[in-house]
Amino acid sequence: MKCAIGLGLLCCLAAFEAKAGCTVAGVASPASYGPISSTLVRTAAQSTSSSNAGLTCTAGGISLLGEAYFKATITSSNSGMVGPTGDVIAYTIYASNSIAKPITRGQAFDFSSNGLLGATAPSMIPLYFTTAANNVAAGVYTETLNVRWDWSYCTGLGVLGICLGYDTGSNKISTLTVSMTVANDCTISAPSISFGSAPVVSAFSTVSQTVSVNCTKGSAYTVGLGDGTHPVSVGGRRQMMSGGNYLAYDIFQSAGTTRWGSVGAARRASSTAEVNPGNGLGSGSQIFNYNARIYTDQATPPAGTYTDSVVLDVSF
């Protein structure tokens, strides 16, 4: 009778026992934002994640509520991702893919007590990263985080819910790299040019307008204007067309007579802007003045609505 009871108890223990264990990798899965335009980095939050922040546990571990903990303490020598010019991209670390569980640097965050784990030990724990709006120069931005892991949980239950053993770990460090590549970008405002109407070419007035360009902080760039859809093959004048007839015109830099073109010295450098000359500001526009004129040394073509399309491009 005693032997039968002893064998029954042994079977019971074997049926409920589950062995498991956790380990910490020296290098965790990186979190990369990939290439993102500076305009998006400056105007909108960007998000990414790491699939595994370093802690990996064997399936089957039983996490006793109120007793188990899986704590991550994240520290770094920086306050965000640092770029080639010293600019910093700030971001917040989250324990879930919502903003409900932010992690404060330097403070232990327990994934178990925050309700982010189930009844068993996690196979791995991800982290999530969301930037603030940052006006920064182009380049590769990185930060290396030190993630300290401390954990303790029950690895198996016997009769009456008695824990048969624990898996614990303390001060196990994993490093995690967070990175973003910021690409040069611009926003451009270039209103259409309208000469109005006139009976002869000599009666058209000069049109003076501006092009507004907002490019990546610290970027040196040039702005070019294409030759239009119907350029003159000899002499390079631009032309508007109506049916089979042409009306020659051109666009000149500032208020002068230097033609604004798309090649070499005909382009305008950011340093020649009339407003905010120099490299790009990111958070502010640079203004380029121009004047457009109908050539008066041509015969007046037949009446009609003459149009052309000119491409404005920015090159870094």
Residue pairs with C-beta under 8 A, 6 or more apart in sequence:
9 159
12 158
12 159
13 158
13 159
13 164
16 156
16 157
16 158
16 159
16 164
17 156
17 157
17 158
17 164
18 60
18 61
18 62
18 155
18 156
18 157
19 58
19 60
19 155
19 156
19 165
20 57
20 58
20 59
20 60
20 61
20 62
20 120
20 121
20 155
20 167
21 57
21 58
21 61
21 155
21 167
22 55
22 56
22 57
22 58
22 61
22 121
22 149
22 151
22 167
22 169
23 55
23 56
23 57
24 54
24 55
24 56
24 149
24 169
24 172
24 173
24 174
25 52
25 54
25 56
25 174
26 173
26 174
26 175
27 54
27 174
27 175
27 176
28 50
28 52
28 53
28 54
28 147
28 174
28 175
28 176
29 50
29 51
29 52
29 53
29 176
30 50
30 176
30 177
30 178
30 179
31 48
31 49
31 50
31 127
31 129
31 176
31 177
31 178
31 179
32 48
32 178
32 179
32 180
33 46
33 48
33 131
33 179
33 180
33 181
34 48
34 180
34 181
35 181
35 182
35 183
36 46
36 180
36 181
36 182
36 183
37 182
37 183
37 184
37 185
38 136
38 137
38 138
38 182
38 183
38 184
38 185
38 216
38 217
38 282
39 185
39 186
39 187
39 216
40 46
40 185
41 89
41 131
41 133
41 134
41 136
41 180
41 182
42 133
42 134
42 135
42 136
42 282
42 283
43 133
44 133
45 130
45 131
45 132
45 133
46 130
46 131
46 180
47 128
47 129
47 130
47 131
48 128
48 129
48 178
49 97
49 126
49 127
49 128
49 129
50 126
50 127
50 129
50 176
50 178
51 124
51 126
52 124
52 125
52 126
53 72
53 124
53 125
53 126
53 127
53 147
53 174
53 176
54 147
54 149
54 172
54 174
54 175
54 176
55 70
55 72
55 122
55 124
55 125
55 149
55 151
55 172
55 174
56 123
56 124
57 121
57 122
57 123
57 124
57 167
58 121
58 123
59 120
59 121
59 123
60 120
60 121
60 155
61 120
61 121
61 153
61 154
61 155
61 167
62 119
62 120
62 121
62 153
62 154
62 155
62 156
62 157
62 163
63 70
63 112
63 117
63 118
63 119
63 120
63 121
63 153
63 154
64 153
64 154
64 163
67 152
67 153
67 154
68 112
68 121
68 151
68 152
68 153
68 154
69 110
69 112
69 113
69 150
69 151
69 152
69 153
70 110
70 111
70 112
70 117
70 121
70 122
70 125
70 149
70 151
70 153
71 108
71 109
71 110
71 111
71 149
71 150
71 151
72 95
72 103
72 108
72 109
72 111
72 125
72 127
72 147
72 148
72 149
73 106
73 107
73 108
73 109
73 147
73 148
73 150
74 93
74 103
74 105
74 106
74 109
74 145
74 146
74 147
74 148
75 105
75 106
75 145
75 146
75 148
76 105
76 143
76 144
76 145
76 146
78 88
78 143
79 88
79 90
80 88
80 89
80 90
80 91
80 143
81 88
81 89
81 91
81 141
81 142
81 143
81 178
81 179
81 180
82 88
82 141
82 142
82 143
83 89
83 136
83 137
83 139
83 140
83 141
83 182
84 137
84 139
84 140
85 136
85 137
85 139
85 218
87 134
87 136
87 137
87 141
87 217
88 134
88 136
88 141
89 131
89 134
89 136
89 141
89 180
89 182
90 131
90 132
90 134
91 129
91 130
91 131
91 132
91 178
92 99
92 102
92 129
92 130
92 132
93 102
93 103
93 105
93 127
93 128
93 129
93 145
94 101
94 102
94 103
94 127
94 128
94 129
94 130
95 101
95 102
95 103
95 109
95 111
95 114
95 116
95 127
95 128
96 116
96 128
97 128
99 130
101 114
101 116
103 109
103 127
108 150
111 117
111 122
111 125
112 153
121 153
121 167
127 176
129 178
131 180
135 217
135 282
135 283
136 182
136 217
136 282
137 182
137 216
137 217
137 218
137 219
137 282
138 182
138 183
138 184
138 216
138 218
138 219
139 181
139 182
140 179
140 180
140 181
140 182
141 179
141 180
141 181
141 182
142 177
142 178
142 179
143 177
143 178
143 179
144 175
144 176
144 177
144 178
145 175
145 176
145 177
145 178
146 173
146 174
146 175
147 173
147 174
147 175
147 176
148 171
148 172
148 173
149 169
149 172
149 173
149 174
150 169
150 170
150 171
150 172
151 167
151 168
151 169
152 166
152 167
152 168
152 169
153 166
153 167
154 163
154 164
154 165
154 166
155 163
155 164
155 165
155 166
155 167
156 163
156 164
156 165
157 163
157 164
158 164
182 216
183 216
184 215
184 216
184 219
184 221
184 316
185 215
185 216
186 213
186 214
186 215
186 216
186 221
186 280
186 314
187 213
187 214
188 211
188 212
188 213
188 214
188 312
188 314
189 211
189 212
189 213
189 285
190 211
190 212
190 312
191 209
193 207
193 209
193 251
193 292
194 207
195 204
195 205
195 207
195 249
195 292
195 294
196 204
196 205
198 204
199 300
200 300
201 247
201 294
201 295
201 296
201 298
201 299
201 300
202 296
204 293
204 294
206 291
206 292
206 293
207 291
207 292
207 293
208 255
208 289
208 290
208 291
208 292
209 289
209 290
209 291
209 292
210 274
210 287
210 288
210 289
210 290
211 223
211 287
211 288
211 290
211 312
212 285
212 286
212 287
212 288
213 221
213 223
213 270
213 273
213 285
213 286
213 287
213 288
213 314
214 280
214 281
214 282
214 284
214 285
214 286
215 221
215 270
215 280
215 281
215 282
215 286
215 314
215 316
216 280
216 282
217 279
217 280
217 281
217 282
217 283
218 279
218 280
218 282
219 270
219 279
219 280
219 316
220 269
220 270
220 271
220 279
220 280
220 316
221 269
221 270
221 280
221 314
221 315
221 316
222 267
222 268
222 269
222 270
222 314
222 315
223 267
223 268
223 270
223 288
223 312
223 313
223 314
224 260
224 261
224 262
224 263
224 266
224 267
224 268
224 312
224 313
224 314
224 315
225 251
225 260
225 261
225 262
225 310
225 311
225 312
226 262
226 310
226 311
226 312
226 313
227 236
227 238
227 261
227 262
227 310
228 238
228 239
228 240
228 308
228 309
228 310
229 241
229 308
229 309
230 238
230 239
230 240
230 241
230 246
230 308
231 237
231 238
231 239
232 238
232 239
232 248
236 259
236 261
237 248
237 249
237 250
237 295
238 248
238 249
238 250
238 251
238 308
238 310
239 246
239 247
239 248
239 249
239 308
240 246
240 247
240 249
240 306
240 307
240 308
241 247
241 306
241 307
241 308
242 301
242 302
242 304
242 305
242 306
242 307
243 302
243 304
245 301
245 302
245 304
245 306
246 301
246 306
247 294
247 298
247 301
247 306
248 294
248 295
248 298
249 292
249 293
249 294
249 295
249 308
250 259
250 292
250 293
250 295
251 259
251 260
251 290
251 291
251 292
251 310
252 258
252 259
252 260
252 290
252 291
252 292
252 293
253 259
253 260
253 268
253 272
253 288
253 289
253 290
254 274
254 289
254 290
254 291
255 289
255 291
256 291
258 266
259 266
260 266
260 267
260 268
260 290
261 267
262 311
262 313
267 315
268 288
270 277
270 278
270 279
270 280
270 286
271 277
271 278
271 279
272 288
273 286
273 287
273 288
274 287
274 288
274 289
275 285
275 286
275 287
276 284
276 285
276 286
276 287
277 286
278 286
280 286
